[in-house]
Amino acid sequence: MNKIGFNILPWTAGVSSNTFPILDRLKSIGYDGIEVLIGSPEEKEYKALAAHAKSLGLETNAVTVVGEHENPISNNREVRQKGVERLKWIIDRAHDLGSKILCGPFHSAHSVFTRAAATEQEYEWAAEALRIAGDHAQQAGIILAPEAVNRFENYLASCVDHLVHLVQLVDHPHVKAMYDTHHANIEEKNVTCSIQKIAPHLAHVHISENDRGTPGKGLVHWDEVFTALNDINYQGWYTIEAFSRADPDFANAINVWREYSDPWEIAEYGYHFIKSNLEKFEKK
């Protein structure tokens, strides 16, 4: 059975007890789990958050990014090595959190560009880093699900074709792939074809509207998305990822300059939107 999750980024990019009331309300709405950004250096906070989520019966997943000074595809060997060590640290925090999935565009540094198309050498560097990270994740029982991110945020894997090429290069049982409807809405020519291409590697799905607001109130072709995922018998998470300016530092870092939707509207409406779409197929 599919599960429905919510990434708590519309309220905070931090990990602390301040998130506990958010988790309480998400549970009351009906969510099966939450997704948390791993970035905070405070290791003990991840375990505390995991304990509170578990007490509510919520599962946890994790998302992350890496920066310029820990870029797995840097032409500087020392920077690439820092990238590998950073990924290992992130995997350890995901384990503290109790996560079984770690997703995000951590195959390369977010919003760092060379002003040239990706080279095969860069794909090889990324594959090497993910292979090592995959070994570490396997010990923790975690699946890594790197993400294709649109051309304005990334150049190594901006579409499904790029991501599939990378995952095939990695060739590791704990390195799969994620599909994000926001990025796909920008980059893919055909929803059904893109989902069919990624299907053999698909481990996680982000439900995200074209404007990062409330799912179902924008331009994403949702009928095609849910139909295609049902057709490939996708059994993983449907996790809402939306953004706001509630955490200004995070919002500024990802170029979020306005509010798209009220966070609790996203959570309330989004949950019922996903659930109703999944129920369409259960009735057939």
Residue frames relative to the residue before (quaternion, step in Angstrom):
aa qw qx qy qz dx dy dz
M 1.0000 0.0000 0.0000 0.0000 0.00 0.00 0.00
N 0.4710 -0.6581 0.5090 0.2933 3.54 -1.09 0.74
K 0.2193 -0.7502 0.6085 0.1373 3.55 -1.24 0.54
I 0.3217 -0.7460 0.5598 0.1628 3.55 -1.19 0.67
G 0.0438 -0.8197 0.5706 -0.0260 3.55 -0.75 1.10
F 0.2095 -0.7595 0.6017 0.1316 3.53 -1.33 0.26
N 0.3232 -0.7242 0.5821 0.1795 3.54 -0.89 1.02
I 0.3781 -0.7845 0.4486 0.2010 3.62 -0.61 1.12
L 0.3461 0.7815 -0.4637 0.2334 3.61 1.22 0.22
P 0.5706 0.5779 -0.4252 0.3994 3.70 1.01 -0.36
W 0.7229 0.3802 -0.2450 0.5224 3.60 1.23 -0.32
T 0.8191 -0.1203 0.1340 0.5446 3.58 0.87 -0.90
A 0.3314 -0.6994 0.5928 0.2227 3.52 -1.27 0.54
G 0.5807 0.6081 -0.3571 0.4068 3.58 1.31 -0.06
V 0.3036 -0.7087 0.6048 0.1996 3.51 -1.37 0.19
S 0.3467 0.7185 -0.5345 0.2791 3.58 -0.38 1.22
S 0.6893 -0.4647 0.3544 0.4283 3.54 -1.33 0.07
N 0.5086 0.6463 -0.4219 0.3817 3.60 1.24 -0.24
T 0.6394 0.5369 -0.3238 0.4451 3.58 1.21 -0.44
F 0.4797 0.7174 -0.4286 0.2676 3.61 1.16 -0.41
P 0.6673 0.4824 -0.3322 0.4600 3.66 0.85 -0.79
I 0.5923 0.5570 -0.3625 0.4555 3.59 1.14 -0.60
L 0.6569 0.5053 -0.3015 0.4714 3.56 0.94 -0.92
D 0.6166 0.5581 -0.3443 0.4356 3.58 0.99 -0.83
R 0.7126 0.4530 -0.2671 0.4644 3.56 0.83 -0.99
L 0.6161 0.5394 -0.3533 0.4524 3.60 1.00 -0.72
K 0.6275 0.5236 -0.3297 0.4726 3.57 1.04 -0.76
S 0.6647 0.5127 -0.3117 0.4451 3.59 0.94 -0.86
I 0.6101 0.5426 -0.3519 0.4578 3.59 1.15 -0.56
G 0.6109 -0.5682 0.3513 0.4249 3.56 1.06 -0.70
Y 0.4158 0.7410 -0.4532 0.2698 3.58 1.26 -0.05
D 0.4242 -0.6988 0.5254 0.2360 3.53 -1.17 0.71
G 0.8210 -0.0568 0.0679 0.5640 3.56 1.13 -0.55
I 0.3662 -0.6975 0.5718 0.2290 3.51 -1.40 0.09
E 0.2290 -0.7226 0.6261 0.1827 3.51 -1.37 0.22
V 0.1422 -0.8133 0.5642 0.0051 3.54 -0.91 1.02
L 0.4185 -0.6794 0.5430 0.2615 3.57 -1.05 0.81
I 0.2204 -0.7538 0.6033 0.1386 3.56 -0.90 0.93
G 0.2838 0.7379 -0.5616 0.2440 3.51 -0.56 1.24
S 0.6006 0.5843 -0.3377 0.4287 3.54 1.11 -0.77
P 0.4084 -0.7361 0.4842 0.2386 3.61 -0.90 0.89
E 0.5618 0.6274 -0.3850 0.3775 3.59 1.23 -0.30
E 0.2831 -0.8221 0.4717 0.1465 3.56 0.04 1.33
K 0.6578 0.5436 -0.3242 0.4083 3.61 0.91 -0.87
E 0.5927 0.5972 -0.3655 0.3981 3.59 1.13 -0.59
Y 0.6192 0.5575 -0.3516 0.4267 3.59 1.05 -0.68
K 0.6648 0.4949 -0.3025 0.4707 3.56 0.97 -0.83
A 0.6400 0.5243 -0.3268 0.4569 3.58 1.04 -0.77
L 0.6523 0.5018 -0.3090 0.4766 3.56 1.00 -0.84
A 0.6319 0.5363 -0.3253 0.4553 3.57 1.00 -0.83
A 0.6555 0.5173 -0.3114 0.4535 3.57 0.96 -0.87
H 0.6643 0.4889 -0.3154 0.4691 3.60 0.96 -0.81
A 0.6341 0.5225 -0.3326 0.4629 3.59 0.96 -0.83
K 0.6608 0.5104 -0.3081 0.4559 3.58 0.91 -0.91
S 0.6386 0.5357 -0.3328 0.4410 3.60 1.01 -0.77
L 0.6877 0.4590 -0.2655 0.4958 3.56 1.23 -0.54
G 0.4789 -0.6528 0.4480 0.3792 3.55 1.23 -0.36
L 0.4801 0.6428 -0.4459 0.3968 3.57 1.21 0.55
E 0.3267 -0.7031 0.5922 0.2196 3.56 -1.03 0.78
T 0.2849 -0.7638 0.5575 0.1570 3.57 -1.25 0.37
N 0.0341 -0.7442 0.6656 0.0447 3.51 -1.25 0.65
A 0.2989 -0.7727 0.5418 0.1416 3.56 -1.25 0.35
V 0.1187 -0.7504 0.6463 0.0709 3.52 -1.31 0.56
T 0.0360 0.8157 -0.5763 0.0340 3.58 -1.06 0.60
V 0.1780 -0.7280 0.6447 0.1507 3.52 -1.42 0.15
V 0.2491 -0.7284 0.6052 0.2028 3.56 -1.31 0.20
G 0.4056 -0.7515 0.4851 0.1881 3.54 -1.18 0.68
E 0.7897 -0.3667 0.2410 0.4288 3.51 -1.38 0.04
H 0.7387 0.4348 -0.2340 0.4588 3.59 0.94 -0.86
E 0.7195 0.3004 -0.2239 0.5848 3.57 1.33 0.17
N 0.2496 0.8198 -0.4733 0.2040 3.53 1.17 0.72
P 0.3887 -0.7548 0.4773 0.2266 3.63 -0.52 1.10
I 0.7512 0.3502 -0.2215 0.5137 3.62 1.17 -0.34
S 0.2902 0.7557 -0.5258 0.2610 3.59 1.17 0.52
N 0.4637 -0.6623 0.4976 0.3141 3.60 -1.13 0.54
N 0.5897 0.5270 -0.3617 0.4937 3.56 1.36 0.12
R 0.4516 -0.7269 0.4505 0.2544 3.58 -0.56 1.18
E 0.6506 0.5261 -0.3241 0.4414 3.60 0.97 -0.84
V 0.6367 0.5124 -0.3248 0.4760 3.59 1.03 -0.76
R 0.6381 0.5196 -0.3275 0.4643 3.60 0.97 -0.82
Q 0.6512 0.5121 -0.3174 0.4615 3.57 0.99 -0.81
K 0.6218 0.5219 -0.3320 0.4805 3.58 1.08 -0.74
G 0.6101 0.5566 -0.3384 0.4511 3.56 1.11 -0.70
V 0.6549 0.5037 -0.3031 0.4750 3.57 0.97 -0.88
E 0.6691 0.4882 -0.3039 0.4708 3.59 0.93 -0.87
R 0.6243 0.5299 -0.3375 0.4643 3.58 1.05 -0.71
L 0.6513 0.5117 -0.3175 0.4617 3.58 0.94 -0.84
K 0.6314 0.5191 -0.3378 0.4667 3.59 1.01 -0.72
W 0.6453 0.5138 -0.3183 0.4673 3.59 0.97 -0.86
I 0.6457 0.5181 -0.3123 0.4660 3.57 0.98 -0.85
I 0.6392 0.5189 -0.3224 0.4672 3.58 0.97 -0.83
D 0.6311 0.5261 -0.3295 0.4651 3.59 1.02 -0.76
R 0.6667 0.4785 -0.3063 0.4824 3.59 1.00 -0.78
A 0.6051 0.5342 -0.3552 0.4715 3.59 1.08 -0.64
H 0.6253 0.5227 -0.3261 0.4790 3.58 1.09 -0.73
D 0.6225 0.5304 -0.3287 0.4723 3.59 1.02 -0.81
L 0.6793 0.5018 -0.2699 0.4624 3.53 1.07 -0.82
G 0.4583 -0.6854 0.4426 0.3525 3.56 1.24 -0.40
S 0.3846 0.7560 -0.4550 0.2712 3.57 1.26 0.30
K 0.2515 -0.7359 0.6079 0.1601 3.52 -1.24 0.62
I 0.7356 0.2798 -0.1717 0.5926 3.56 1.34 -0.31
L 0.0279 -0.7457 0.6652 0.0261 3.55 -1.07 0.85
C 0.0106 -0.8333 0.5502 -0.0533 3.56 -0.42 1.23
G 0.4334 0.6987 -0.5152 0.2419 3.55 -1.34 0.11
P 0.5894 -0.5999 0.4151 0.3470 3.59 -1.28 0.19
F 0.2194 0.8258 -0.4907 0.1709 3.57 0.90 0.95
H 0.4031 0.7018 -0.4760 0.3441 3.58 1.26 0.33
S 0.7811 0.0127 0.0154 0.6241 3.58 1.28 -0.45
A 0.6569 -0.5335 0.3586 0.3940 3.56 -1.25 0.35
H 0.4687 -0.6962 0.4779 0.2593 3.54 -0.92 0.97
S 0.8656 0.0510 -0.0746 0.4926 3.55 -0.99 0.99
V 0.5194 0.5641 -0.4506 0.4571 3.57 1.07 0.78
F 0.0484 -0.8322 0.5508 -0.0411 3.56 -0.66 1.15
T 0.3376 -0.7183 0.5703 0.2117 3.57 -1.23 0.55
R 0.3880 -0.7163 0.4636 0.3485 3.56 1.35 -0.23
A 0.6603 0.3722 -0.3311 0.5620 3.52 1.08 0.89
A 0.5910 -0.5609 0.4320 0.3867 3.56 -1.22 0.40
A 0.6242 -0.5498 0.4005 0.3843 3.54 -1.20 0.52
T 0.3123 -0.7397 0.5695 0.1759 3.54 -1.08 0.81
E 0.6198 -0.5321 0.4063 0.4094 3.57 -1.22 0.32
Q 0.5846 0.5643 -0.3740 0.4471 3.58 1.15 -0.56
E 0.6506 0.5066 -0.3185 0.4675 3.60 0.98 -0.77
Y 0.6204 0.5136 -0.3430 0.4833 3.59 1.05 -0.69
E 0.6469 0.5151 -0.3194 0.4627 3.60 0.98 -0.80
W 0.6394 0.5141 -0.3259 0.4697 3.60 0.99 -0.80
A 0.6560 0.5051 -0.3078 0.4687 3.57 0.95 -0.91
A 0.6565 0.5157 -0.3102 0.4548 3.57 0.95 -0.88
E 0.6323 0.5303 -0.3297 0.4586 3.58 1.00 -0.79
A 0.6683 0.4974 -0.2967 0.4668 3.58 0.91 -0.94
L 0.6895 0.4768 -0.2844 0.4651 3.59 0.91 -0.89
R 0.6028 0.5479 -0.3593 0.4554 3.59 1.11 -0.57
I 0.6578 0.4853 -0.3003 0.4916 3.58 0.97 -0.86
A 0.6546 0.5022 -0.3002 0.4787 3.57 0.97 -0.90
G 0.6207 0.5559 -0.3328 0.4415 3.57 1.08 -0.73
D 0.6218 0.5268 -0.3363 0.4720 3.58 1.04 -0.75
H 0.6591 0.5021 -0.2985 0.4737 3.57 0.98 -0.91
A 0.6653 0.5057 -0.2974 0.4617 3.57 0.95 -0.89
Q 0.6129 0.5644 -0.3505 0.4277 3.58 1.01 -0.75
Q 0.6384 0.5278 -0.3218 0.4585 3.59 1.02 -0.78
A 0.7186 0.4251 -0.2329 0.4987 3.57 1.16 -0.69
G 0.4661 -0.6938 0.4342 0.3360 3.59 1.25 -0.04
I 0.5053 0.6454 -0.4049 0.4052 3.57 1.18 0.67
I 0.2881 -0.7195 0.6078 0.1729 3.55 -1.11 0.80
L 0.2711 -0.7334 0.6017 0.1631 3.57 -0.90 0.95
A 0.0515 -0.8033 0.5932 -0.0138 3.56 -0.86 1.01
P 0.1346 -0.8061 0.5730 0.0607 3.61 0.17 1.25
E 0.3366 -0.7807 0.5189 0.0889 3.49 -1.19 0.81
A 0.3732 -0.6647 0.5937 0.2577 3.55 -1.18 0.64
V 0.0776 -0.8076 0.5842 -0.0230 3.56 -0.71 1.16
N 0.6132 -0.6280 0.3367 0.3408 3.57 -0.87 0.96
R 0.7144 -0.5239 0.2994 0.3542 3.53 -1.28 0.62
F 0.6455 0.5284 -0.3220 0.4477 3.60 1.19 -0.43
E 0.7319 0.3784 -0.2157 0.5240 3.58 1.30 -0.23
N 0.8092 0.0843 0.0213 0.5811 3.58 1.21 -0.47
Y 0.1987 -0.7979 0.5534 0.1328 3.58 -1.11 0.55
L 0.5839 0.5956 -0.3876 0.3926 3.61 1.18 -0.34
A 0.7984 0.0110 0.0379 0.6008 3.58 0.89 -0.96
S 0.0798 0.8305 -0.5409 0.1069 3.54 0.13 1.32
C 0.7764 0.1904 -0.1243 0.5878 3.59 1.26 -0.09
V 0.7094 -0.4628 0.3218 0.4230 3.56 -1.29 0.25
D 0.6237 0.5495 -0.3557 0.4272 3.61 0.90 -0.80
H 0.6616 0.5002 -0.2995 0.4715 3.59 0.94 -0.92
L 0.6799 0.5047 -0.2922 0.4444 3.56 0.89 -0.96
V 0.6457 0.5073 -0.3224 0.4710 3.59 0.94 -0.82
H 0.6175 0.5375 -0.3407 0.4624 3.59 0.99 -0.81
L 0.6764 0.4998 -0.2914 0.4558 3.58 0.90 -0.93
V 0.6817 0.4893 -0.2977 0.4553 3.59 0.82 -0.97
Q 0.6375 0.5130 -0.3315 0.4696 3.58 1.03 -0.69
L 0.6192 0.5265 -0.3393 0.4736 3.59 1.10 -0.65
V 0.6396 0.5296 -0.3234 0.4537 3.58 0.98 -0.83
D 0.0067 -0.8581 0.5125 0.0313 3.56 0.96 -0.96
H 0.4578 0.6582 -0.4539 0.3888 3.55 0.77 1.12
P 0.5133 -0.6903 0.4077 0.3064 3.63 -0.80 0.91
H 0.7304 0.3883 -0.2416 0.5073 3.60 1.18 -0.40
V 0.6249 0.4559 -0.3613 0.5207 3.59 1.22 0.45
K 0.0046 0.8093 -0.5820 0.0798 3.55 -0.31 1.32
A 0.4702 -0.6627 0.4922 0.3123 3.62 -0.97 -0.79
M 0.2716 -0.7397 0.5921 0.1690 3.54 -1.28 0.46
Y 0.2223 -0.7374 0.6211 0.1453 3.55 -1.24 0.56
D 0.0866 -0.7947 0.6008 0.0064 3.56 -0.76 1.09
T 0.4125 -0.7575 0.4514 0.2285 3.58 -0.57 1.17
H 0.5895 0.5649 -0.3760 0.4382 3.62 1.13 -0.52
H 0.7136 0.4406 -0.2598 0.4787 3.57 0.76 -1.03
A 0.6298 0.5309 -0.3343 0.4581 3.58 1.02 -0.76
N 0.6162 0.5635 -0.3390 0.4335 3.57 1.06 -0.75
I 0.6759 0.4675 -0.2778 0.4975 3.58 1.19 -0.57
E 0.8297 0.3472 -0.1157 0.4216 3.54 0.77 -1.10
E 0.7193 0.4660 -0.2749 0.4358 3.60 0.98 -0.71
K 0.4403 -0.6997 0.5010 0.2560 3.56 -1.08 0.73
N 0.8014 0.0829 -0.0050 0.5924 3.58 1.13 -0.67
V 0.4470 -0.7222 0.4628 0.2540 3.58 -0.60 1.15
T 0.6859 0.4998 -0.2961 0.4381 3.57 0.77 -1.04
C 0.6735 0.4991 -0.3006 0.4549 3.58 0.86 -0.93
S 0.6621 0.5108 -0.3169 0.4476 3.58 0.93 -0.85
I 0.6631 0.4857 -0.3075 0.4794 3.60 0.99 -0.77
Q 0.6280 0.5234 -0.3384 0.4661 3.59 1.02 -0.70
K 0.6483 0.5277 -0.3190 0.4465 3.60 1.02 -0.78
I 0.7412 0.4146 -0.2258 0.4772 3.54 0.93 -0.88
A 0.4268 0.7654 -0.4201 0.2355 3.58 1.25 -0.40
P 0.6845 0.4941 -0.3304 0.4222 3.68 0.77 -0.83
H 0.7522 0.3712 -0.1867 0.5114 3.58 1.23 -0.47
L 0.4985 0.7227 -0.3945 0.2712 3.58 1.26 -0.30
A 0.0265 -0.8179 0.5741 -0.0291 3.56 -0.81 1.09
H 0.8070 0.1001 -0.0156 0.5819 3.61 1.17 -0.35
V 0.1221 -0.7869 0.6020 0.0593 3.58 -1.15 0.69
H 0.2017 -0.7355 0.6350 0.1230 3.52 -1.06 0.88
I 0.2235 -0.7383 0.6255 0.1174 3.53 -0.90 1.03
S 0.1861 0.7950 -0.5374 0.2112 3.55 -0.30 1.28
E 0.4092 -0.7373 0.4892 0.2229 3.55 -0.72 1.11
N 0.6839 -0.5073 0.3249 0.4116 3.57 -1.20 0.41
D 0.7548 0.3466 -0.2016 0.5192 3.61 1.09 -0.67
R 0.5058 -0.6634 0.3941 0.3857 3.59 1.34 0.13
G 0.5144 0.6269 -0.4226 0.4046 3.56 1.22 0.45
T 0.8282 -0.2225 0.1733 0.4843 3.54 -1.14 -0.71
P 0.4316 -0.6967 0.5012 0.2778 3.64 -0.70 0.99
G 0.7648 0.3303 -0.2661 0.4849 3.54 -0.93 0.95
K 0.7166 0.3932 -0.2486 0.5198 3.57 1.28 -0.08
G 0.6543 0.4758 -0.3146 0.4964 3.54 1.17 0.65
L 0.7489 -0.4502 0.3123 0.3728 3.54 -1.20 -0.62
V 0.4505 0.6860 -0.4690 0.3262 3.62 1.20 -0.09
H 0.4316 -0.6984 0.5161 0.2442 3.58 -1.04 0.85
W 0.1337 -0.8706 0.4690 0.0645 3.54 0.45 1.26
D 0.6036 0.5542 -0.3771 0.4317 3.62 0.96 -0.67
E 0.6658 0.4919 -0.2987 0.4749 3.57 0.98 -0.85
V 0.6279 0.5509 -0.3357 0.4353 3.57 0.98 -0.86
F 0.7371 0.4255 -0.2480 0.4627 3.57 0.66 -1.09
T 0.6299 0.5290 -0.3380 0.4574 3.59 1.04 -0.70
A 0.6768 0.4946 -0.2960 0.4580 3.57 0.89 -0.93
L 0.6643 0.4938 -0.3097 0.4680 3.60 0.96 -0.81
N 0.6296 0.5094 -0.3309 0.4845 3.57 1.07 -0.69
D 0.6545 0.5387 -0.3144 0.4274 3.58 0.95 -0.85
I 0.7119 0.4026 -0.2645 0.5110 3.61 1.09 -0.60
N 0.4332 -0.7251 0.4288 0.3205 3.57 1.38 0.13
Y 0.1360 0.8047 -0.5571 0.1538 3.57 0.92 0.94
Q 0.1224 -0.8317 0.5414 0.0142 3.59 -0.73 1.11
G 0.5398 0.6683 -0.3783 0.3448 3.59 1.25 0.14
W 0.7659 -0.3658 0.2909 0.4416 3.51 -1.33 -0.43
Y 0.1686 -0.6798 0.6983 0.1477 3.49 -1.37 0.56
T 0.0422 0.8338 -0.5438 0.0858 3.57 -0.12 1.28
I 0.3621 -0.7361 0.5345 0.2035 3.55 -0.77 1.06
E 0.0314 -0.7579 0.6515 0.0121 3.55 -0.96 0.96
A 0.1387 0.7710 -0.6038 0.1475 3.55 -0.59 1.20
F 0.2830 -0.7797 0.5411 0.1384 3.57 -1.20 0.49
S 0.0352 -0.7641 0.6428 0.0429 3.54 -1.33 0.34
R 0.5305 -0.6101 0.4665 0.3588 3.57 -1.28 -0.19
A 0.2947 0.7859 -0.4995 0.2144 3.59 1.19 0.41
D 0.7319 0.2448 -0.1586 0.6159 3.58 1.15 -0.68
P 0.2912 -0.8265 0.4479 0.1774 3.63 0.15 1.29
D 0.6446 0.5287 -0.3415 0.4340 3.61 0.90 -0.82
F 0.6728 0.4731 -0.2937 0.4871 3.55 0.94 -0.87
A 0.6447 0.5349 -0.3220 0.4410 3.58 0.92 -0.92
N 0.6672 0.4986 -0.3014 0.4641 3.59 0.92 -0.88
A 0.6520 0.5393 -0.3103 0.4333 3.57 1.06 -0.77
I 0.7732 0.3083 -0.1736 0.5264 3.59 1.12 -0.60
N 0.5349 -0.6857 0.3703 0.3264 3.58 1.26 0.50
V 0.3665 0.6805 -0.5350 0.3412 3.56 0.90 0.95
W 0.0628 -0.8635 0.4996 -0.0295 3.56 -0.20 1.31
R 0.7795 0.1928 -0.1205 0.5837 3.59 1.25 -0.04
E 0.5219 -0.5979 0.4888 0.3623 3.54 -1.27 0.20
Y 0.3031 -0.7656 0.5451 0.1574 3.56 -0.94 0.93
S 0.7607 -0.1290 0.1258 0.6236 3.55 0.99 -0.92
D 0.5750 -0.5499 0.4545 0.4006 3.56 -1.21 0.38
P 0.5496 -0.6560 0.3974 0.3312 3.64 -0.80 0.94
W 0.7053 0.4447 -0.2927 0.4680 3.60 0.90 -0.76
E 0.5652 0.5409 -0.3987 0.4787 3.59 1.18 -0.34
I 0.6174 0.5421 -0.3369 0.4598 3.57 1.02 -0.85
A 0.6994 0.4851 -0.2722 0.4488 3.55 0.87 -1.00
E 0.6968 0.4723 -0.2775 0.4630 3.59 0.85 -0.96
Y 0.7207 0.4310 -0.2511 0.4814 3.56 0.68 -1.12
G 0.6570 0.5500 -0.3121 0.4103 3.56 0.94 -0.94
Y 0.6354 0.5315 -0.3338 0.4498 3.57 0.97 -0.83
H 0.7129 0.4482 -0.2623 0.4713 3.57 0.79 -1.00
F 0.5886 0.5637 -0.3606 0.4536 3.58 1.16 -0.58
I 0.6795 0.4664 -0.2910 0.4859 3.59 0.86 -0.93
K 0.6644 0.5248 -0.3084 0.4335 3.57 0.83 -1.00
S 0.6748 0.4921 -0.3040 0.4584 3.59 0.90 -0.88
N 0.6483 0.5082 -0.3228 0.4660 3.58 1.04 -0.71
L 0.6583 0.4932 -0.3167 0.4723 3.58 1.00 -0.73
E 0.6377 0.5422 -0.3250 0.4402 3.58 1.06 -0.75
K 0.5410 0.6165 -0.4103 0.3986 3.61 1.12 -0.50
F 0.7231 0.4354 -0.2458 0.4766 3.56 0.96 -0.88
E 0.5940 0.5689 -0.3631 0.4378 3.58 1.16 -0.56
K 0.6787 0.5045 -0.2811 0.4537 3.57 1.14 -0.66
K 0.5964 0.5863 -0.3672 0.4072 3.57 1.22 -0.33
